[in-house]
Amino acid sequence: QGQLVESGGGLVQAGESLRLSCAARGIILSVFSGNHISWYRQAPGKQRELVAQIAPGGGVTYADSVLGRFTMSKDNRKRMVYLQMNNLQPEDTAVYLCHLTSYWGQGTQVFVSS
């Protein structure tokens, strides 16, 4: 049974950085490397928001709200996905989730204080 496991969240002050990781465990390489992989976030009382998405070829699209501050990358060999988040702001506070085909991770909490 495959699963996605996120890590790297925490409590930071505005302007600081975090790097989130998502490990694809038990998911075969062709599924990992051949599909889009996404980072979503969900803040309390708000709809789940697509933050960034990486295509099989490596191209990445970002939400306007994070463009220029966040960078998404992946390592097919390690079956890992990353989200480097710089200049974090209080509005970035949310649970961040990794998504691949029908798989969702449990999420990792990011809290940014002002």
Contacts in CASP RR format, 6 or more apart in sequence:
PFRMAT RR
TARGET T0000
AUTHOR 0000-0000-0000
METHOD contacts of the structure
MODEL  1
QGQLVESGGGLVQAGESLRLSCAARGIILSVFSGNHISWYRQAPGKQREL
VAQIAPGGGVTYADSVLGRFTMSKDNRKRMVYLQMNNLQPEDTAVYLCHL
TSYWGQGTQVFVSS
1 26 0 8 1.000
2 24 0 8 1.000
2 25 0 8 1.000
2 26 0 8 1.000
2 27 0 8 1.000
2 103 0 8 1.000
3 24 0 8 1.000
3 25 0 8 1.000
3 26 0 8 1.000
3 27 0 8 1.000
3 103 0 8 1.000
3 105 0 8 1.000
4 22 0 8 1.000
4 23 0 8 1.000
4 24 0 8 1.000
4 25 0 8 1.000
4 27 0 8 1.000
4 98 0 8 1.000
4 99 0 8 1.000
4 100 0 8 1.000
4 103 0 8 1.000
4 104 0 8 1.000
4 105 0 8 1.000
5 22 0 8 1.000
5 23 0 8 1.000
5 25 0 8 1.000
5 105 0 8 1.000
5 106 0 8 1.000
6 20 0 8 1.000
6 21 0 8 1.000
6 22 0 8 1.000
6 96 0 8 1.000
6 97 0 8 1.000
6 98 0 8 1.000
6 105 0 8 1.000
6 106 0 8 1.000
6 107 0 8 1.000
6 108 0 8 1.000
7 20 0 8 1.000
7 21 0 8 1.000
7 22 0 8 1.000
7 23 0 8 1.000
7 108 0 8 1.000
8 18 0 8 1.000
8 19 0 8 1.000
8 20 0 8 1.000
8 21 0 8 1.000
8 108 0 8 1.000
9 18 0 8 1.000
9 20 0 8 1.000
9 96 0 8 1.000
9 108 0 8 1.000
9 109 0 8 1.000
9 110 0 8 1.000
10 18 0 8 1.000
10 108 0 8 1.000
10 109 0 8 1.000
10 110 0 8 1.000
10 111 0 8 1.000
11 111 0 8 1.000
11 112 0 8 1.000
11 113 0 8 1.000
12 18 0 8 1.000
12 88 0 8 1.000
12 110 0 8 1.000
12 111 0 8 1.000
12 112 0 8 1.000
12 113 0 8 1.000
13 112 0 8 1.000
13 113 0 8 1.000
13 114 0 8 1.000
14 88 0 8 1.000
14 89 0 8 1.000
14 90 0 8 1.000
14 112 0 8 1.000
14 113 0 8 1.000
14 114 0 8 1.000
15 86 0 8 1.000
15 87 0 8 1.000
15 88 0 8 1.000
15 89 0 8 1.000
15 112 0 8 1.000
16 88 0 8 1.000
16 112 0 8 1.000
17 84 0 8 1.000
17 85 0 8 1.000
17 86 0 8 1.000
17 87 0 8 1.000
17 88 0 8 1.000
18 85 0 8 1.000
18 88 0 8 1.000
18 110 0 8 1.000
19 82 0 8 1.000
19 83 0 8 1.000
19 84 0 8 1.000
19 85 0 8 1.000
20 39 0 8 1.000
20 82 0 8 1.000
20 83 0 8 1.000
20 85 0 8 1.000
20 96 0 8 1.000
20 108 0 8 1.000
20 110 0 8 1.000
21 80 0 8 1.000
21 81 0 8 1.000
21 82 0 8 1.000
22 37 0 8 1.000
22 39 0 8 1.000
22 80 0 8 1.000
22 81 0 8 1.000
22 82 0 8 1.000
22 83 0 8 1.000
22 98 0 8 1.000
22 105 0 8 1.000
23 79 0 8 1.000
23 80 0 8 1.000
24 32 0 8 1.000
24 79 0 8 1.000
24 80 0 8 1.000
24 81 0 8 1.000
24 100 0 8 1.000
24 103 0 8 1.000
25 79 0 8 1.000
27 79 0 8 1.000
27 100 0 8 1.000
27 103 0 8 1.000
29 76 0 8 1.000
29 79 0 8 1.000
31 100 0 8 1.000
31 101 0 8 1.000
32 76 0 8 1.000
32 79 0 8 1.000
32 100 0 8 1.000
33 56 0 8 1.000
33 76 0 8 1.000
34 56 0 8 1.000
35 56 0 8 1.000
35 100 0 8 1.000
35 101 0 8 1.000
36 53 0 8 1.000
36 54 0 8 1.000
36 55 0 8 1.000
36 56 0 8 1.000
36 100 0 8 1.000
37 53 0 8 1.000
37 54 0 8 1.000
37 74 0 8 1.000
37 81 0 8 1.000
37 98 0 8 1.000
37 99 0 8 1.000
37 100 0 8 1.000
38 50 0 8 1.000
38 51 0 8 1.000
38 52 0 8 1.000
38 53 0 8 1.000
38 54 0 8 1.000
38 98 0 8 1.000
38 99 0 8 1.000
38 100 0 8 1.000
39 50 0 8 1.000
39 51 0 8 1.000
39 52 0 8 1.000
39 53 0 8 1.000
39 72 0 8 1.000
39 81 0 8 1.000
39 83 0 8 1.000
39 96 0 8 1.000
39 97 0 8 1.000
39 98 0 8 1.000
39 99 0 8 1.000
40 48 0 8 1.000
40 49 0 8 1.000
40 50 0 8 1.000
40 51 0 8 1.000
40 96 0 8 1.000
40 97 0 8 1.000
40 98 0 8 1.000
40 99 0 8 1.000
41 48 0 8 1.000
41 49 0 8 1.000
41 51 0 8 1.000
41 92 0 8 1.000
41 94 0 8 1.000
41 95 0 8 1.000
41 96 0 8 1.000
41 97 0 8 1.000
41 110 0 8 1.000
42 48 0 8 1.000
42 49 0 8 1.000
42 94 0 8 1.000
42 95 0 8 1.000
42 97 0 8 1.000
43 49 0 8 1.000
43 93 0 8 1.000
43 94 0 8 1.000
43 95 0 8 1.000
46 94 0 8 1.000
48 97 0 8 1.000
49 63 0 8 1.000
49 65 0 8 1.000
49 94 0 8 1.000
50 63 0 8 1.000
51 62 0 8 1.000
51 63 0 8 1.000
51 66 0 8 1.000
51 70 0 8 1.000
51 83 0 8 1.000
51 96 0 8 1.000
52 60 0 8 1.000
52 61 0 8 1.000
52 62 0 8 1.000
52 63 0 8 1.000
52 66 0 8 1.000
52 70 0 8 1.000
52 72 0 8 1.000
52 83 0 8 1.000
53 60 0 8 1.000
53 61 0 8 1.000
53 72 0 8 1.000
54 60 0 8 1.000
54 72 0 8 1.000
54 73 0 8 1.000
54 74 0 8 1.000
54 81 0 8 1.000
58 74 0 8 1.000
60 71 0 8 1.000
60 72 0 8 1.000
60 73 0 8 1.000
62 68 0 8 1.000
62 70 0 8 1.000
62 72 0 8 1.000
65 91 0 8 1.000
66 85 0 8 1.000
66 92 0 8 1.000
69 85 0 8 1.000
69 86 0 8 1.000
69 87 0 8 1.000
69 88 0 8 1.000
70 83 0 8 1.000
70 84 0 8 1.000
70 85 0 8 1.000
70 86 0 8 1.000
71 83 0 8 1.000
71 84 0 8 1.000
71 86 0 8 1.000
72 81 0 8 1.000
72 82 0 8 1.000
72 83 0 8 1.000
72 84 0 8 1.000
73 81 0 8 1.000
73 82 0 8 1.000
73 84 0 8 1.000
74 80 0 8 1.000
74 81 0 8 1.000
74 82 0 8 1.000
75 81 0 8 1.000
75 82 0 8 1.000
81 98 0 8 1.000
83 96 0 8 1.000
85 92 0 8 1.000
85 110 0 8 1.000
88 110 0 8 1.000
88 112 0 8 1.000
89 112 0 8 1.000
90 112 0 8 1.000
90 113 0 8 1.000
90 114 0 8 1.000
91 112 0 8 1.000
92 110 0 8 1.000
92 112 0 8 1.000
93 110 0 8 1.000
93 111 0 8 1.000
93 112 0 8 1.000
94 109 0 8 1.000
94 110 0 8 1.000
95 107 0 8 1.000
95 108 0 8 1.000
95 109 0 8 1.000
95 110 0 8 1.000
96 107 0 8 1.000
96 108 0 8 1.000
96 109 0 8 1.000
96 110 0 8 1.000
97 104 0 8 1.000
97 105 0 8 1.000
97 106 0 8 1.000
97 107 0 8 1.000
98 104 0 8 1.000
98 105 0 8 1.000
98 107 0 8 1.000
99 105 0 8 1.000
END
